[in-house]
Amino acid sequence: MSMSATLYNTAILRLAAAVPLAGRLDDPQASVTRVSPVCGSKVTADVDLDSDGRVARFAHDVRACALGQASAALLAAGVIGAKPDDVATARDALAAYLRGDAATPGAWPGLDVFDLARPHKARHGSILLAFQAAADAAGHAAASMVPMTAVRR
């Protein structure tokens, strides 16, 4: 079986075919674009947080291979309601899993679909891109929020 047939399996292709929350937000609290230097994949993530610091609105523009699109689909399926730290933790756990430093990809649902990509380091950047952009955007949005205790009346 070729590398392409192994990596681009039915599960990956199904996810890549239907990426939720695609597009851009009008006037997001934070927006981050990340580009993979290896393959040129590009993801722009837009985030708005609610008053509890959870992702309330999210959209992303994904220009990536099927692996990057599949990762973006899994991210989008669980990002609404997540805290910025949840997204950063998922990014870090997925990176460790792909590197072989962790036995599982962490708690974010569905990321084990990338098991067959672990030996293919050149593909890791595209897989991580959506989580990197979303974690950065959510972190920037959180940093821009003014704590209620700092508001003077």
C-alpha positions in Angstrom: 0.0 0.0 0.0 1.4 3.4 -0.9 1.9 6.2 1.6 -0.9 8.2 0.0 -3.3 5.3 0.3 -2.4 4.8 3.9 -2.5 8.4 5.0 -5.5 9.6 2.9 -7.8 6.8 4.0 -11.6 6.9 4.1 -11.9 8.4 7.6 -9.5 11.3 6.7 -11.3 12.0 3.4 -14.7 12.0 5.0 -13.6 14.6 7.5 -11.8 16.7 4.9 -14.9 16.8 2.7 -17.0 18.6 5.3 -15.1 21.1 7.4 -17.5 22.8 9.9 -17.4 26.5 10.6 -15.6 27.3 7.4 -15.3 31.0 6.5 -14.5 34.1 8.4 -16.2 36.1 11.2 -17.1 39.7 10.9 -15.0 41.7 13.4 -13.6 38.9 15.6 -11.9 39.5 18.9 -8.8 37.8 17.5 -7.7 36.4 14.2 -4.5 34.5 13.5 -3.1 33.1 10.2 -0.6 30.2 10.3 1.3 28.9 7.3 3.2 25.6 7.1 6.7 26.3 5.7 7.0 22.7 4.5 3.8 22.3 2.4 2.4 25.8 2.2 -0.9 24.9 3.9 -2.6 28.0 5.4 -5.2 28.4 8.1 -6.8 31.6 9.3 -8.7 31.3 12.6 -11.2 33.9 13.9 -12.4 33.7 17.5 -14.8 35.4 19.8 -14.9 34.5 23.5 -17.9 34.9 25.8 -17.9 36.6 29.2 -16.8 33.3 30.8 -13.7 33.2 28.5 -15.1 30.3 26.3 -15.2 30.2 22.6 -18.6 31.6 21.6 -18.0 32.1 17.9 -15.4 30.5 15.6 -14.6 30.4 11.9 -11.6 29.3 9.9 -10.4 29.6 6.3 -8.5 26.4 5.6 -6.3 26.0 2.6 -4.6 22.6 3.2 -4.3 19.1 2.1 -6.8 16.4 3.2 -4.9 15.9 6.4 -5.0 19.6 7.3 -8.7 19.8 6.4 -9.4 16.7 8.5 -7.7 18.2 11.5 -9.6 21.5 11.0 -12.9 19.5 10.9 -12.1 17.8 14.2 -11.1 21.1 15.7 -14.3 22.8 14.6 -16.4 19.9 15.9 -15.4 20.7 19.5 -14.1 24.3 19.7 -17.4 26.0 20.6 -17.5 26.2 24.4 -13.8 25.4 24.8 -11.5 27.6 26.8 -8.3 28.9 25.2 -6.3 26.5 27.5 -8.4 23.6 26.2 -7.4 24.4 22.6 -3.7 24.9 23.6 -3.7 21.6 25.5 -5.2 19.8 22.5 -2.5 21.4 20.2 0.3 20.3 22.5 -1.1 16.8 23.0 -1.5 16.3 19.3 2.0 17.5 18.6 3.4 15.2 21.3 1.4 12.3 19.8 2.6 12.9 16.3 6.3 13.1 17.5 5.9 9.8 19.3 6.3 11.4 22.7 2.8 10.4 23.8 0.8 7.1 23.4 -2.5 9.0 22.8 -3.4 12.3 21.1 -5.1 13.5 24.3 -8.7 14.2 25.1 -9.9 16.0 22.0 -12.2 13.6 20.2 -11.2 11.9 17.0 -7.5 12.8 16.8 -6.4 9.2 16.8 -7.4 9.2 13.1 -3.8 10.6 12.6 -2.1 7.5 13.9 -0.9 6.5 10.4 0.6 9.9 9.9 3.0 9.6 12.9 5.9 8.2 10.9 5.5 10.9 8.2 7.1 14.0 9.9 6.6 16.1 6.7 2.8 15.9 7.3 2.8 16.9 10.9 2.8 20.7 10.1 -0.3 20.5 8.1 -2.1 18.4 10.7 -1.2 20.8 13.5 -1.9 24.0 11.6 -5.6 24.4 12.5 -5.0 23.8 16.2 -2.0 26.2 16.2 -4.0 29.0 14.6 -7.0 28.4 16.8 -5.0 28.2 20.0 -3.1 31.4 19.1 -6.4 33.2 18.2 -8.1 32.1 21.4 -5.1 33.1 23.5 -5.0 36.5 21.9 -8.8 37.0 22.4 -8.4 36.0 26.1 -5.5 38.4 26.5 -7.6 41.3 25.0 -10.5 40.8 27.5 -10.6 43.3 30.3 -11.2 41.6 33.7 -14.5 42.8 35.3 -12.6 43.8 38.4 -10.5 46.3 36.4 -13.6 48.1 35.1 -14.2 51.3 37.1 -17.7 52.6 37.6 
